[in-house]
Amino acid sequence: MSLPYSQYLSINKLSSVFANTSASYKFYWFLAILELVEEGSTQIDKQRIFARMISNSWYTVNYFHISFGKQDLIQEAVKAILRIENLKINENRSIINSVLENTQEIETLKLLNHFDKNVPHWFISSWFSGNRSEIYFLSQNFDHGCIYRLDKDYIEINPIWISYLKMNSKILKDFCFWNLSLFLQKRNPNVPDIPNKISKSLARNSLIKQTNEYWKLVFNELGTIDCVFTNNRLLFDEKKYALDHFVPHAFVSHDLIWNLIPIDKKFNLFKSDKLPPLDRYFDKFYTLQKTAFEIVKSYNSKNKYLEEYLSIFPDLDGGFNYLRYKETIQPLITIASNNGFSYMKD
């Protein structure tokens, strides 16, 4: 992926910033700068940038449990700030930014200022050679057309770069996300859908179509469905159920029908994104899924949701194989657990 060309700017130097990265700092630093320049800022307090670095990685760390690797301290900082500032996992990004830009918590300030040791000057090291103090000095007059100059507490965007950054902000962000995705995929080789776990908010798609076009047929046929977790009987018209992801949505990041079942609505609040122990719940999950599949198929073999089982059963006429289904679910649960998702407790 290439950056937009400019005959007046050293785009090759900007591109080379991400050539060798052992941590995610440069990606989040640049994303924060792009956001703030879009909002009209050209002289930007470093603390505002550090705050955005944290808020931009907030859901990736706290909700999706993506590993950043042992050398990367953003993960530690996000988890610590969650506790220190008494914020929520699903906190709005604007609130996180506001809290961190104005915090007086010494621990939080220490965590934020850690990024000042290397990130601001190493980001523009493509334009200069030298150590930290030398790069700070050389940047003062925007030598070699560097993207910003450095001060103790702030950076100032080079005027010749402002128009380029604003006009190409979306492409530059996509470039950042693309490189960040490659970086994180190497550290999470078995985790699905990494790109959507760094560039999406927590907003989920509605499951109303899956409810009305698939599970309603099952309810109509059976009358009631027993919750696999509580054994409570669920009635379609009473709406005391929720369509739930058996393997948490925060891990699989999809709404495929083979991972969705109706469960007790109150229990769904308790379960949240916890993992179901397979020795206790897989058999009931499998039985309900198999029954639902057979009912929907008999009602309408062209139902579009039946095709979503093809990733498990390449031949839908070959039977609903128990082992093949379990061999799909088991690794997902194991990897999710290894990545920090916790199991349900009684």
N, C-alpha and C positions, 0 to 999 in steps of 0.2 A: 504494500500500500504506500503510495507516494503522496507527498504534501503538495499543495498548490504552488505553482511556480511564481516567482517574482524576480524581475531583472534587477531590482534595486536592493534586495535583501539576501542575506546568506542563508538560504533555505537548507542547503546541504549541512550546515553546522547544526541547525535545529533538528534535522532528521537524525544526525549522528548522536544526539543526546541519549537516545534509548538503545544505542548499539550494544553496550555492555552494562547490564544491570544485575546487581546481586540482591537488590531490595526493591520494594514498590514505591519508594519515596518520590522519585522523579515523576512518575505517572500522576500521582495524586497532587504533587506540587504544581504541575503544569495545568491540570484540570481546574484546580482552585484559581489559578491566575486567569485562565480563560473566562471562568464564570464572573470574576470580579471586574475584568476589563469589559465584558458584555454589559455589566451593570453601570459602567461609566467611570470606574476607578482607574487611575493611572499611577498615583502614588499610594502604595498599599502597605499598611502595617503588616509585618510578618505574622503577628498573632492571628490576624484575620485569615491568612493563607493556611496557617497551621490548623486553625479551627475547621476550615473546609476540608483539609486532608483527612481529618478525623470523621467529619460528617459524611464525606463521600465514601468512606470505607466502612461506615457504621453497620449497615445491614449485611454487607458481605461477611463481616466478622461475627456479629452478634446473632444474626438470623440464619444465614446460610452456612455458617461454620466452615468457611473456606480457610485452608491453611496458607499462611504467607511464608513459611519456612523459618528456620531457627535464627537466621541473621536479621530478619525483619522485625523491627520493634513496633510497627504500627498496630499489629494485632494485640500486643501487650498493652499498648497505650489505650486503645479503644476499650478493651475489657476493664482496665483500671479506671478510666474516666466514667464508664457506666456506673461503677460503684461509688466513686468519689463524689460525683455530681448528682447522684441519686436520679439518674435519667432512666427512661424505659427503653427496652430493646426496640420497640416500634415507634420511638420518638420521632416527631417531625423534624426534618433536616434543618428547617429555619430556626427551630427552638434550640437544637444542638449548637448551631452556629452562634446564636445570640448568647447562650450560656457560656460558651468557650471564649468568645470575644471579650466578655466582661467579667470572667471569673477572677476571684481573688484567692482561690484555693492554691496554696503553695505547691501541693502535690501535682495538681493539674498543670500549673504553669511550668513546673519542672519537666513534665512529660512533653508538653508542647515545645518547650525551648530545646529539647533534645534534638529536634529536627533542624535547629539553626546551626548545629555544629558542622554539618556537611552539605546539606541539600542546596541552600541558596547559591553557594559559590560553585559547587560541583556541577550544577545544572548548566552554568555558562562557561564551563571549562573548555568547551569546544572552541570558544572564541579566544581563549587565552591559555598560556601555560604558566605554571607557578603554584605556590601554595595558597592557603586561604587568604592571608593578608595581602599577598601580591594581586590576587584576582579581585579582591575588594578595591584595591587602589586603581588597578587598570580599568575597572568598569566605570569609574567616576565620570569620564567624558564620553561614555558610550563608544569606546575604541573598538575598531573592527566591526562596527555595526551590531554590537551585542544587544540582546533582546531587552535587557534592563540593567540599571546600575544598582549597586548595593550600598545600603547604609546599615547602621547598627540595628535599627528597629523597623526599617521598611525597605521596600524596593521601589524604584521608579521606572515605569515602562519607557523604553526608548520611543520618542514620538514617531520615528519612521516605521515602527512596528505596529502602532495602534490600529491603523486602518486595516492592515492585513489580518491581525488577530480577530477583529470584529467581523470582517467580511467572511472569513473562513472558519469561524468558530466551530460550526457543526462538523466540518471535515476534520479539523484539528482534534476535536473531542473524540471522533470516531477513530482517528489514528492512535490516540492515547488508549482508548478502550481496547482496540485491537491488540496493541503491544502488551497491555496489561493482561488481557485474556491469555496470550501466549505464555507470559511469565507465570501466571497462576495455574495454567493447565499443566505445566511441567511439574508443579509442586502438588497437584491434585489429579493425577492421571486417570483415576477411576471415578471422579465426580462428574456427573452429567451437567451439561448446559452452563458452563462457566460464564460465557458472555452475558447471559441474562441475570447472573448473580452479582454482577458488578455495575450494571448500567440500568437496572430496574429498581423501582421502589417496591414496597411490600404489597401494592395493590394487586388483587387477584381477579381473574376473570370470573364472571358469574357462572354458576353451575345449573342454572335454571333449565337449559336445554337438555342437559344430561338427565335431569330429574324428570322432566315432562315427556321426553322422547324415548327414554330407555327405562328408568326405574319405575315410572308410573305403570308401565305395562306389567311389570313384575308384581307390584302392589295389587293391581286389578286382578291378576290371576290367583295370587296367594291369599289376598284379603289382608294379611298382616305379614310383617317381616320381623324376625327376632334380632335385636341388636347383638352383634357377635361379642361385644364386650360386657354388656350388662344383662343380656337375656330378656330385657324389657320388650314387650310387643309394641311395634310401631305401626300406626295407621296413617295412610297417605293424607287423608283429609284433616287429621288433627295437627299436622305440621309440627309434631314434637320430635322431629328428627332433623339431622343435618347430613348432607352428602359429604362424606369425609374421605381424605386421602389415607389409605392404610399405611403406606410408606409416606412420611411427611412431604407435603408440597415444597417445603423449604429445601428439601434435598433433591427430589426428582424434578421439580420445577415444570411439571406438566399436569394436565387434567385428563389423562387417558382413562377410559372407562374401566380398564382392568385393574386400576388402583383405587377405584371409587366404590364406596358402599354407604348405604344409609345407616346411621347410628343414632343412639339417644342424644338429643340436643344438649342436655345438661352434661352428659359425659364428654361430649365433644369439647366443651370448654375446659374440662379437666385434662383431657388428653393433649390438647394443643398440638405441639410439634414433637411430642414424645414418641418413641419407638415401641411398637407392640412386640412383646416376647413371642417368637414364632411357636415355641413349644406349647404355648397356651392358646394362641388365637389363630394360627394359620389354617388349621383344619376347618374351623367354622367359617373363616373368610373364604377359603377355597370352595366349600360346599355352597355358600350363598352365591358366589360368583358363577359357579357351574350351573346352578339352578336358574339364575337370571339369564345367563347366556342361552340356555336351552329354551326358556320361555320366549325370549325376544326373537330368537331365530325361528321358532315355530309360528310366531305371530307375523313376522315380516323378515324373511331371510335377506332382504336388501337394506335393512336398517344400517345406517352409516356407521353407527358406533360398534357394530360387530367387527368391522375392519380393523379397529384398534387392537384387537387380540392377535392380529397377524404377526406382530413383533415377538409374540410368545409362541404361537402355534402357526407355523407357515401354511399348514393345511387345516382350515377350519372344519373340514369334514372328517378329519382324522381323529376326532375325540378330544376331550378336555383333559389332557394328561396331567395327573397330579404332580409327578416328579418334575416335569418341565416347568410347570407353574412355580413350584417351590424353588427350583434352581434359578428362576428369574428374580424372585422376591428376596431370597436368602442373602445373596451378595450385596444387594442394595441396603438391607438392614445392617449388615456387618460393616460396610464402608461408611455408612452414615454414623454408626456408633464410633468408629475409629476417628471420625472427623469432629466428634464432640456432641452429637445428639444423644440425649439421655433416654433410658428406657422408662416406660410406664411403671409406676409402683402401685401396689394395692392400697 
